[in-house]
């Protein structure tokens, strides 16, 4: 059996990288962009990318391809309505950075689609087709939603696409994914923005920025991401993000109290050091091979993800 | 005239790099460490480093060398008392990350020293002699204190050492320096610690750390710094750091309110983006050459630093 063809909707950094990676892995690939200059740039690089969304979706329906949505959250509803109109029962996944909101949008606008959410955990501060690369997902975690009731055949399609792109699969419930990314992706963007603003301070006092070195450079790097991308990502994950922000505010408040009263920062600094060490130690997760059968397989997969393990292929 | 010899007290990352850089620039250099294994490692690399502080200071007094203090703030008083005992009128600077507290300690424990504070803005998450390199200061800002009443001859010594190490000089009043580094160095360490702790969350829920990618990696990098170094740095700058923490808390509180009420984050994200762009644009400061004369020269130097300009050498 030839491996499943891939249709990518949205060819920015993530979609464009996915198109390149899947093509390099031998898949038949094509894509679509809302921007003619972007589509032209992709074509100039040898990829079949057009602005004709309906045609791309019809080709996916005709070849039973996997459609990957790689557009920002605010652009999703319009694409889903076209899917429902021209290719309603398509195999569908996405690469959007929140999962509950996308699942809700699919249920509303394209309820017949065979949808299994995905989220490759890769990115750079750059954006757009030109910033993409076939290697972007190498070694990255690729979340595949594992909520009860999902279509296991499409689950396998999404996992195989992740593996073809060099990533490992982390199964997770949509809401657990959203809480996790609020902590490790969305909160970092907001703290970076606040740190940059504190450092810049008042115009006319240029001394702080003149002294800023590597700790400021690293701590504010993602503040350089295009604001509309950060807003689409963070505002689409409001409830989980509020919980993460409150967690951070609580810890900062305790720290502020300690600094003001005793002058001590040991609890904060040691907890941060231990957490960073724990993360470093978790960088080599247990690589698991699975079979997609049994009635409780999705629950087992969610447990696997909570343990920090990853899936790298099928068990024989 | 031969260039001034340099005696470095403390040969960790900063002092060890300074020893290497000054030696590479042709200076006569020697150093001292409180740790015999560190001293032995430095000697194995060909540097005259011993644990005999008094002998190193006497040699500095005999040769009119510049002594550089590169020990953590809590270790400073003991060294200063030895200076007052064996080499009281030495030319003295330092590489400690706060300036008011060091100036106060010098005034208390070694009041006869000809002291001009310094702070090279360079570092890595690594520490110790082995982590040092002659190139650590290349292109870095090196603050030289410019408070009224300082010894201009030693000011020139410190500036020339900075230039010899490949850095550019940023003149600043000690208290303005401390407020600046609270914003761009100490606050980044505390935010990194809090972010790491939020991401690590509860043991048993490994999903967030399993998904953490570049935004978390960058945002928490300095949380991996040895806690005792972070504590020495941050706790020694309590008043300025409280102001920076309150600035950050105020901005985070406004953001939290907006997220909870309207769901909007545009003000925070756009301000962060603008601040990061402003910092990137300031990376090529105006390179100035100066003469150290006239009654108001230190005030002029402070203004120069507030404008974000840097000093790269003497005007003819």
Interface residues (C-beta under 8 A of the other chain):
Chain A: X121 X122 X123 X124 X140 X141 X143 X170 X172 X176 X177 X179 X180 X181 X183 X184 X185 X187 X188 X189 X190 X191 X192 X193 X194 X195 X196 X197 X198 X199 X200 X201 X204 X205 X206 X207 X208 X209 X210 X211 X212 X213 X214 X215 X216 X218 X219 X220 X221 X222 X223 X224 X225 X226 X227 X230 X231 X234 X235 X238 X241 X242 X244 X245 X246 X247 X248 X249 X251 X252 X253 X255 X256 X259 X260 X263 X264 X265 X266 X268 X269 X270 X271 X272 X273 X274 X275 X276 X277 X278 X279 X280 X282 X285 X305 X306 X307 X308 X309 X310
Chain B: X121 X122 X123 X124 X140 X141 X143 X170 X172 X176 X177 X179 X180 X181 X183 X184 X185 X187 X188 X189 X190 X191 X192 X193 X194 X195 X196 X197 X198 X199 X200 X201 X204 X205 X206 X207 X208 X209 X210 X211 X212 X213 X214 X215 X216 X218 X219 X220 X221 X222 X223 X224 X225 X226 X227 X230 X231 X234 X235 X238 X241 X242 X244 X245 X246 X247 X248 X249 X251 X252 X253 X255 X256 X259 X260 X263 X264 X265 X266 X268 X269 X270 X271 X272 X273 X274 X275 X276 X277 X278 X279 X280 X282 X285 X305 X306 X307 X308 X309 X310
